[in-house]
Amino acid sequence: MARYYYLVLGKATSGNEEAFQSWYDEQHLGDCVKVPGVKSAKRFRILEGVGQGSVVLEPDFHSFAIYEMETDDPIAVAQELRLRAGTEVMPLSLACDRDASVKYLAVAAGEIVDREG
C-alpha cells in the first residue's frame, strides 16, 4: 500500500475559535483516525500577526490538519471522511465553518533529512 496525505485547511465560525480548537483536538482528530486507511492525524494552529514578508499577518484559516493515509485508493478514503462528517460517528461542531474549509489530497514528492541535527 502507498502512503498519501489529506490536508485540510479549516476555519472557525465568527467568535468561536476557542471552541473550534477544542472540538478539533478533542473530538474530530480521534474520529478521523477511526476511518479505515487513516493512520494518523495531526492539527497545526496557524499563527497570525507574528511578522512580515513570508508570514501572513491575517491568514484566511485558523488551522490545518494532515491526515496520513495508507491505502491503494486515497480517493475512497477521502470520500469516506467526507461521508462520515456530520454523522453520529463524526459529529461536527457549529464552531467549524465547513463552507470555508479547503481540502487537498497529496503524495510525498521529496524529502531532505538533517542527519547532523
DSSP file (Angstrom, degrees, kcal/mol; ACC not computed):
  #  RESIDUE AA STRUCTURE BP1 BP2  ACC     N-H-->O    O-->H-N    N-H-->O    O-->H-N    TCO  KAPPA ALPHA  PHI   PSI    X-CA   Y-CA   Z-CA
    1    1 A M              0   0    0      0, 0.0    71,-0.2     0, 0.0     2,-0.2   0.000 360.0 360.0 360.0 148.6    0.0    0.0    0.0
    2    2 A A  E     -A   71   0A   0     69,-1.2    69,-2.2     1,-0.0     2,-0.5  -0.533 360.0-119.1 -95.1 163.4    1.1    3.5   -0.7
    3    3 A R  E     +A   70   0A   0     67,-0.2   105,-0.4    -2,-0.2     2,-0.3  -0.893  34.9 171.6-106.7 131.2    1.2    6.5    1.7
    4    4 A Y  E     -A   69   0A   0     65,-2.3    65,-3.3    -2,-0.5     2,-0.4  -0.849  21.0-138.1-131.6 166.9   -0.9    9.6    1.0
    5    5 A Y  E     -AB  68 106A   0    101,-2.9   101,-3.2    -2,-0.3     2,-0.6  -0.993   2.4-156.7-132.9 137.4   -1.7   12.8    2.9
    6    6 A Y  E     -AB  67 105A   0     61,-2.5    61,-2.7    -2,-0.4     2,-0.5  -0.965  15.2-162.7-113.8 116.4   -5.0   14.6    3.2
    7    7 A L  E     -AB  66 104A   0     97,-2.8    97,-2.6    -2,-0.6     2,-0.5  -0.876   5.5-171.5-105.6 127.8   -4.6   18.3    4.1
    8    8 A V  E     -AB  65 103A   0     57,-2.5    57,-2.4    -2,-0.5     2,-0.5  -0.972  11.0-157.2-124.3 119.4   -7.5   20.2    5.4
    9    9 A L  E     -AB  64 102A   0     93,-3.1    93,-1.7    -2,-0.5     2,-0.3  -0.838  26.0-170.0 -90.1 125.4   -7.4   24.0    5.9
   10   10 A G  E     -A   63   0A   0     53,-2.8    52,-2.2    -2,-0.5    53,-1.8  -0.820  16.6-166.7-124.9 160.0  -10.0   24.9    8.5
   11   11 A K        -     0   0    0     86,-0.3    86,-2.8    -2,-0.3     2,-0.2  -0.996  19.4-126.0-143.4 144.0  -11.6   28.0    9.9
   12   12 A A  B     -D   96   0B   0     -2,-0.3    84,-0.3    84,-0.2     5,-0.2  -0.548  33.9-105.0 -83.4 153.2  -13.8   28.7   12.9
   13   13 A T    >   -     0   0    0     82,-2.4     3,-2.4     3,-0.2     7,-0.1  -0.437  64.9 -63.8 -70.2 157.7  -17.1   30.4   12.7
   14   14 A S  T 3  S+     0   0    0      1,-0.3    -1,-0.2     2,-0.1    -3,-0.0  -0.146 122.1   1.5 -51.1 124.6  -17.0   34.1   13.8
   15   15 A G  T 3  S+     0   0    0     -3,-0.1    -1,-0.3     1,-0.1     3,-0.2   0.495 110.1  93.9  79.6   4.7  -16.2   34.4   17.5
   16   16 A N    <>  +     0   0    0     -3,-2.4     4,-2.4    79,-0.1    -3,-0.2   0.023  36.8 120.7-118.9  28.1  -15.8   30.6   18.0
   17   17 A E  H  > S+     0   0    0      1,-0.2     4,-2.6     2,-0.2     5,-0.2   0.903  77.1  49.8 -62.5 -42.0  -12.1   30.0   17.6
   18   18 A E  H  > S+     0   0    0      1,-0.2     4,-2.3     2,-0.2    -1,-0.2   0.923 113.1  46.4 -63.5 -43.8  -11.5   28.5   21.1
   19   19 A A  H  > S+     0   0    0      2,-0.2     4,-2.6     1,-0.2     5,-0.2   0.879 112.0  52.6 -64.2 -37.8  -14.4   26.1   20.7
   20   20 A F  H  X S+     0   0    0     -4,-2.4     4,-2.6     2,-0.2    -2,-0.2   0.935 109.4  48.3 -61.0 -48.3  -13.2   25.2   17.2
   21   21 A Q  H  X S+     0   0    0     -4,-2.6     4,-2.2     2,-0.2     5,-0.2   0.920 114.1  46.3 -60.1 -45.6   -9.7   24.4   18.6
   22   22 A S  H  X S+     0   0    0     -4,-2.3     4,-3.0     2,-0.2     5,-0.4   0.940 113.4  47.6 -64.2 -48.9  -11.1   22.3   21.4
   23   23 A W  H  X>S+     0   0    0     -4,-2.6     4,-2.3     1,-0.2     5,-2.1   0.924 112.4  49.8 -58.7 -45.7  -13.5   20.3   19.2
   24   24 A Y  I  <>S+     0   0    0     -4,-2.6     5,-2.3    -5,-0.2     6,-0.2   0.937 119.1  36.1 -61.0 -47.9  -10.9   19.6   16.6
   25   25 A D  I  <5S+     0   0    0     -4,-2.2     5,-0.2    -5,-0.2    -2,-0.2   0.883 125.5  37.2 -74.7 -39.6   -8.3   18.3   19.0
   26   26 A E  I  <5S+     0   0    0     -4,-3.0    -3,-0.2    -5,-0.2    -2,-0.2   0.705 135.2   8.0 -90.1 -20.8  -10.6   16.6   21.5
   27   27 A Q  I  X5S+     0   0    0     -4,-2.3     4,-1.8    -5,-0.4    -3,-0.2   0.710 120.3  49.8-123.2 -58.2  -13.2   15.1   19.1
   28   28 A H  I  ><S+     0   0    0     -5,-2.1     4,-2.3     1,-0.2     5,-0.2   0.877 105.9  51.9 -67.6 -44.4  -12.6   15.4   15.4
   29   29 A L  H  ><S+     0   0    0     -5,-2.3     4,-1.8    -6,-0.2    -1,-0.2   0.919 111.8  49.1 -59.1 -42.6   -9.0   14.1   15.1
   30   30 A G  H  4 S+     0   0    0     -6,-0.2     4,-0.5     1,-0.2    -1,-0.2   0.881 110.1  50.7 -63.7 -39.1   -9.9   10.9   17.0
   31   31 A D  H >< S+     0   0    0     -4,-1.8     3,-0.8     1,-0.2     4,-0.3   0.881 108.5  53.5 -65.0 -37.3  -13.0   10.3   14.8
   32   32 A C  H >< S+     0   0    0     -4,-2.3     3,-1.6     1,-0.2    -2,-0.2   0.874 101.7  56.4 -68.5 -37.6  -10.9   10.7   11.7
   33   33 A V  T 3< S+     0   0    0     -4,-1.8    -1,-0.2     1,-0.3    -2,-0.2   0.610  95.6  68.2 -73.7  -7.7   -8.3    8.1   12.6
   34   34 A K  T <  S+     0   0    0     -3,-0.8    -1,-0.3    -4,-0.5    -2,-0.2   0.609  77.2 100.5 -79.8 -12.6  -11.1    5.6   13.0
   35   35 A V  S X  S-     0   0    0     -3,-1.6     3,-2.3    -4,-0.3    46,-0.0  -0.605  89.8-106.3 -74.3 126.7  -11.7    5.7    9.3
   36   36 A P  T 3  S+     0   0    0      0, 0.0     3,-0.1     0, 0.0    -1,-0.1  -0.301 106.8  26.5 -55.5 131.2  -10.0    2.7    7.6
   37   37 A G  T 3  S+     0   0    0      1,-0.3    33,-2.7    -4,-0.1     2,-0.7   0.089  91.6 110.9 100.9 -21.6   -6.9    3.8    5.8
   38   38 A V  E <   +C   69   0A   0     -3,-2.3    -1,-0.3    31,-0.2    31,-0.3  -0.789  38.4 175.2 -88.7 117.6   -6.2    6.8    8.0
   39   39 A K  E     -     0   0A   0     29,-3.2     2,-0.3    -2,-0.7    30,-0.2   0.762  61.1  -3.0 -95.2 -29.6   -3.1    6.1   10.1
   40   40 A S  E     -C   68   0A   0     28,-1.3    28,-2.2    -8,-0.1     2,-0.4  -0.989  53.2-155.3-158.7 161.4   -2.6    9.3   11.9
   41   41 A A  E     +C   67   0A   0     -2,-0.3     2,-0.4    26,-0.2    26,-0.2  -0.993  12.8 176.7-143.6 134.2   -4.0   12.9   12.2
   42   42 A K  E     -C   66   0A   0     24,-1.8    24,-2.9    -2,-0.4     2,-0.4  -0.998  12.3-154.9-141.2 134.8   -2.2   16.0   13.3
   43   43 A R  E     -C   65   0A   0     -2,-0.4     2,-0.4    22,-0.2    22,-0.3  -0.881   3.3-160.6-114.1 143.9   -3.5   19.6   13.5
   44   44 A F  E     -C   64   0A   0     20,-3.4    20,-2.3    -2,-0.4     2,-0.5  -0.975  14.9-136.1-122.1 133.1   -1.5   22.7   13.4
   45   45 A R  E     -C   63   0A   0     -2,-0.4     2,-0.5    18,-0.2    18,-0.3  -0.772  24.3-129.0 -87.5 129.5   -2.7   26.1   14.6
   46   46 A I        -     0   0    0     16,-2.4     2,-0.2    -2,-0.5    -1,-0.0  -0.667  19.5-137.9 -82.3 124.9   -1.8   28.9   12.1
   47   47 A L        -     0   0    0     -2,-0.5     2,-0.4    11,-0.0     9,-0.2  -0.563  21.2-165.1 -81.1 144.9   -0.1   31.8   13.7
   48   48 A E        +     0   0    0     -2,-0.2     9,-0.2     1,-0.1    10,-0.2  -0.956  59.6  17.0-132.1 152.2   -1.1   35.3   12.7
   49   49 A G  S    S+     0   0    0      7,-0.6     8,-0.2    -2,-0.4    -1,-0.1   0.744  81.7 121.5  67.0  25.1    0.4   38.7   13.1
   50   50 A V  S    S-     0   0    0      6,-0.3     2,-0.3    -3,-0.1    -1,-0.1   0.439  76.9 -31.2-101.7   0.7    3.8   37.4   14.0
   51   51 A G        -     0   0    0      4,-0.1     2,-0.3     2,-0.1    -2,-0.1  -0.986  59.7 -98.1 175.4-167.9    5.9   39.0   11.3
   52   52 A Q  S >  S+     0   0    0     -2,-0.3     2,-0.8    -3,-0.1     3,-0.6  -0.758  77.9  37.1-131.0 178.0    6.1   40.3    7.8
   53   53 A G  T 3  S+     0   0    0     -2,-0.3    -2,-0.1     1,-0.2     0, 0.0  -0.694 126.7  10.3  82.9-111.0    7.3   39.0    4.5
   54   54 A S  T 3  S+     0   0    0     -2,-0.8     2,-0.5     2,-0.1    -1,-0.2   0.539 113.3  86.6 -84.4  -6.0    6.6   35.3    4.2
   55   55 A V  S <  S-     0   0    0     -3,-0.6     2,-0.4     4,-0.0    -4,-0.1  -0.840  80.4-127.9 -97.8 127.1    4.4   35.2    7.3
   56   56 A V        -     0   0    0     -2,-0.5    -7,-0.6    -9,-0.2    -6,-0.3  -0.587  13.1-159.3 -75.0 124.5    0.7   36.0    6.7
   57   57 A L  S    S+     0   0    0     -2,-0.4    -8,-0.2     1,-0.3    -1,-0.2   0.855  89.0  22.0 -74.1 -34.9   -0.4   38.7    9.1
   58   58 A E  S    S-     0   0    0    -10,-0.2    -1,-0.3    -9,-0.1   -10,-0.1  -0.713  86.4-161.5-133.1  82.6   -4.1   37.9    8.7
   59   59 A P        -     0   0    0      0, 0.0   -11,-0.0     0, 0.0    -4,-0.0  -0.216  22.3-131.6 -66.4 154.6   -4.5   34.3    7.5
   60   60 A D  S    S+     0   0    0    -49,-0.0     2,-0.3     2,-0.0     0, 0.0   0.642  89.7  47.9 -77.1 -15.9   -7.7   33.0    5.9
   61   61 A F        -     0   0    0      1,-0.1   -50,-0.2   -50,-0.1     3,-0.1  -0.881  64.8-147.5-128.0 156.5   -7.7   29.9    8.0
   62   62 A H  S    S-     0   0    0    -52,-2.2   -16,-2.4    -2,-0.3     2,-0.3   0.713  79.6  -8.8 -93.0 -25.1   -7.2   29.2   11.7
   63   63 A S  E     -AC  10  45A   0    -53,-1.8   -53,-2.8   -18,-0.3     2,-0.3  -0.978  52.9-140.7-159.3 168.6   -5.5   25.8   11.3
   64   64 A F  E     -AC   9  44A   0    -20,-2.3   -20,-3.4    -2,-0.3     2,-0.4  -0.993  14.7-156.8-137.2 148.3   -4.6   23.0    9.0
   65   65 A A  E     -AC   8  43A   0    -57,-2.4   -57,-2.5    -2,-0.3     2,-0.5  -0.933   3.7-152.9-122.4 145.8   -4.7   19.2    9.6
   66   66 A I  E     -AC   7  42A   0    -24,-2.9   -24,-1.8    -2,-0.4     2,-0.6  -0.979   7.0-165.2-121.0 121.2   -2.7   16.5    8.0
   67   67 A Y  E     -AC   6  41A   0    -61,-2.7   -61,-2.5    -2,-0.5     2,-0.5  -0.924  12.8-145.8-105.5 120.3   -4.2   13.0    7.8
   68   68 A E  E     -AC   5  40A   0    -28,-2.2   -29,-3.2    -2,-0.6   -28,-1.3  -0.751  19.3-166.2 -88.9 127.8   -1.7   10.3    6.9
   69   69 A M  E     -AC   4  38A   0    -65,-3.3   -65,-2.3    -2,-0.5     2,-0.5  -0.889  19.1-164.7-116.5 143.6   -3.3    7.5    4.8
   70   70 A E  E     +A    3   0A   0    -33,-2.7     2,-0.3    -2,-0.4   -67,-0.2  -0.941  47.1 111.9-124.1 107.9   -2.0    4.1    4.0
   71   71 A T  E     -A    2   0A   0    -69,-2.2   -69,-1.2    -2,-0.5    -2,-0.1  -0.983  68.6-127.7-165.6 162.5   -4.1    2.8    1.1
   72   72 A D  S    S+     0   0    0     -2,-0.3    -1,-0.1     1,-0.2   -69,-0.1   0.484 108.6  46.0 -95.6  -8.0   -4.3    1.8   -2.5
   73   73 A D     >  +     0   0    0      1,-0.1     4,-1.6   -71,-0.1     3,-0.4  -0.659  60.0 169.0-136.3  78.9   -7.3    4.1   -3.0
   74   74 A P  H  > S+     0   0    0      0, 0.0     4,-2.5     0, 0.0     5,-0.2   0.808  79.0  59.1 -64.2 -29.3   -6.7    7.5   -1.4
   75   75 A I  H  > S+     0   0    0      1,-0.2     4,-2.5     2,-0.2     5,-0.2   0.906 104.6  50.4 -65.8 -39.9   -9.8    9.0   -3.1
   76   76 A A  H  > S+     0   0    0     -3,-0.4     4,-2.1     2,-0.2    -1,-0.2   0.890 111.0  48.6 -64.9 -39.0  -12.0    6.4   -1.5
   77   77 A V  H  X S+     0   0    0     -4,-1.6     4,-2.2     2,-0.2    -2,-0.2   0.931 112.3  48.4 -66.7 -44.5  -10.5    7.2    2.0
   78   78 A A  H  X S+     0   0    0     -4,-2.5     4,-2.0     1,-0.2    -2,-0.2   0.895 111.6  50.5 -61.7 -40.2  -11.0   10.9    1.4
   79   79 A Q  H  X S+     0   0    0     -4,-2.5     4,-2.6     2,-0.2    -1,-0.2   0.885 108.0  52.8 -65.2 -38.1  -14.6   10.3    0.3
   80   80 A E  H  X S+     0   0    0     -4,-2.1     4,-2.2     2,-0.2    -2,-0.2   0.901 107.2  52.1 -65.0 -39.8  -15.3    8.2    3.4
   81   81 A L  H  X S+     0   0    0     -4,-2.2     4,-1.5     1,-0.2    -1,-0.2   0.939 112.6  45.3 -58.3 -46.3  -14.0   11.0    5.6
   82   82 A R  H  < S+     0   0    0     -4,-2.0    -2,-0.2     1,-0.2    -1,-0.2   0.880 111.4  52.6 -66.6 -37.9  -16.4   13.4    3.8
   83   83 A L  H  < S+     0   0    0     -4,-2.6    -1,-0.2     1,-0.2    -2,-0.2   0.876 111.3  46.3 -65.8 -37.0  -19.3   10.9    4.1
   84   84 A R  H >< S+     0   0    0     -4,-2.2     3,-2.3    -5,-0.2     6,-0.4   0.784  86.6 107.6 -75.7 -27.3  -18.9   10.4    7.8
   85   85 A A  T 3< S+     0   0    0     -4,-1.5     3,-0.1     1,-0.3     7,-0.0  -0.308  87.7  15.9 -58.6 124.5  -18.6   14.2    8.5
   86   86 A G  T 3  S+     0   0    0      4,-2.7    -1,-0.3     1,-0.3     2,-0.2   0.490 104.2 109.3  90.9   4.3  -21.7   15.4   10.2
   87   87 A T  B X  S-E   90   0C   0     -3,-2.3     3,-1.0     3,-0.6    -1,-0.3  -0.476  88.5 -93.3-101.8 178.8  -23.0   11.9   11.2
   88   88 A E  T 3  S+     0   0    0      1,-0.2    -3,-0.1    -2,-0.2    -4,-0.0   0.765 126.3  52.3 -64.7 -24.7  -23.2   10.3   14.6
   89   89 A V  T 3  S+     0   0    0      1,-0.2    -1,-0.2    -5,-0.2    -4,-0.1   0.628 125.6  23.6 -86.4 -12.7  -19.8    8.7   14.1
   90   90 A M  B <  S-E   87   0C   0     -3,-1.0    -4,-2.7    -6,-0.4    -3,-0.6  -0.474  82.2-169.9-148.3  70.7  -18.1   12.0   13.2
   91   91 A P        -     0   0    0      0, 0.0     2,-0.3     0, 0.0   -60,-0.1  -0.332  12.4-141.9 -65.3 144.0  -20.2   14.9   14.7
   92   92 A L        -     0   0    0     -7,-0.0     2,-0.3    -6,-0.0    -2,-0.0  -0.698  10.7-124.4-102.6 158.5  -19.3   18.4   13.6
   93   93 A S    >   -     0   0    0     -2,-0.3     3,-1.7     1,-0.1   -73,-0.0  -0.775  12.1-132.1-101.3 145.5  -19.2   21.5   15.7
   94   94 A L  T 3  S+     0   0    0     -2,-0.3    -1,-0.1     1,-0.3   -81,-0.1   0.671 108.2  69.4 -65.6 -15.2  -21.1   24.7   15.0
   95   95 A A  T 3  S+     0   0    0    -76,-0.1   -82,-2.4   -83,-0.1     2,-0.6   0.611  83.6  86.3 -76.4 -12.0  -17.8   26.3   15.7
   96   96 A C  B <  S-D   12   0B   0     -3,-1.7     2,-1.4   -84,-0.3   -84,-0.2  -0.806  72.6-146.5 -94.5 122.9  -16.4   24.8   12.4
   97   97 A D    >>  -     0   0    0    -86,-2.8     3,-1.3    -2,-0.6     4,-0.5  -0.689  20.5-180.0 -86.9  88.1  -17.1   26.8    9.3
   98   98 A R  G >4 S+     0   0    0     -2,-1.4     3,-1.0     1,-0.3    -1,-0.2   0.831  76.1  59.5 -61.2 -34.5  -17.5   23.9    6.9
   99   99 A D  G 34 S+     0   0    0      1,-0.2    -1,-0.3    -3,-0.2    -2,-0.1   0.733 104.6  51.3 -68.2 -20.2  -18.1   26.2    3.9
  100  100 A A  G <4 S+     0   0    0     -3,-1.3    -1,-0.2   -89,-0.2    -2,-0.2   0.558  85.5 109.2 -93.8  -8.7  -14.7   27.8    4.4
  101  101 A S    <<  -     0   0    0     -3,-1.0     2,-0.4    -4,-0.5   -91,-0.2  -0.361  50.4-159.3 -73.9 149.7  -12.6   24.6    4.5
  102  102 A V  E     -B    9   0A   0    -93,-1.7   -93,-3.1    -2,-0.1     2,-0.4  -0.992   6.9-161.5-127.9 135.5  -10.3   23.6    1.7
  103  103 A K  E     -B    8   0A   0     -2,-0.4     2,-0.4   -95,-0.2   -95,-0.2  -0.939   8.0-176.5-124.9 140.8   -9.0   20.1    1.2
  104  104 A Y  E     -B    7   0A   0    -97,-2.6   -97,-2.8    -2,-0.4     2,-0.5  -0.990  15.8-149.0-133.3 142.7   -6.1   18.6   -0.8
  105  105 A L  E     +B    6   0A   0     -2,-0.4     2,-0.3   -99,-0.2   -99,-0.2  -0.947  31.6 171.7-107.7 131.4   -5.0   15.1   -1.4
  106  106 A A  E     -B    5   0A   0   -101,-3.2  -101,-2.9    -2,-0.5     2,-0.4  -0.917  29.1-149.6-141.2 162.1   -1.2   14.7   -1.8
  107  107 A V        -     0   0    0     -2,-0.3  -103,-0.1  -103,-0.2    -2,-0.0  -0.978  43.1 -94.6-128.5 144.4    1.6   12.2   -2.1
  108  108 A A        +     0   0    0   -105,-0.4     3,-0.1    -2,-0.4  -105,-0.1  -0.329  40.4 177.5 -59.9 136.9    5.1   12.9   -0.9
  109  109 A A        -     0   0    0      1,-0.4     2,-0.3    -2,-0.0    -1,-0.1   0.527  60.0  -8.9-119.8 -12.8    7.3   14.2   -3.6
  110  110 A G        -     0   0    0      2,-0.0    -1,-0.4     0, 0.0     2,-0.3  -0.929  54.3-169.5-178.7 155.5   10.6   14.9   -1.9
  111  111 A E        -     0   0    0     -2,-0.3     2,-0.4    -3,-0.1    -3,-0.0  -0.972   8.2-163.9-158.1 141.2   12.3   15.0    1.4
  112  112 A I        -     0   0    0     -2,-0.3     2,-0.5     2,-0.0    -2,-0.0  -0.999  14.5-158.9-125.5 130.1   15.6   16.1    2.9
  113  113 A V        -     0   0    0     -2,-0.4     2,-1.0     3,-0.0     3,-0.1  -0.930  18.6-130.4-112.5 130.1   16.5   14.9    6.4
  114  114 A D        -     0   0    0     -2,-0.5     3,-0.2     1,-0.2    -2,-0.0  -0.687  26.5-179.1 -78.0 103.7   19.1   16.7    8.6
  115  115 A R  S    S+     0   0    0     -2,-1.0    -1,-0.2     1,-0.2    -2,-0.0   0.580  76.0  54.5 -83.1 -10.8   21.3   13.8    9.5
  116  116 A E              0   0    0      1,-0.1    -1,-0.2    -3,-0.1    -2,-0.1   0.691 360.0 360.0 -94.9 -20.9   23.6   16.0   11.7
  117  117 A G              0   0    0     -3,-0.2    -2,-0.2     0, 0.0    -1,-0.1   0.426 360.0 360.0-103.0 360.0   21.0   17.5   13.9
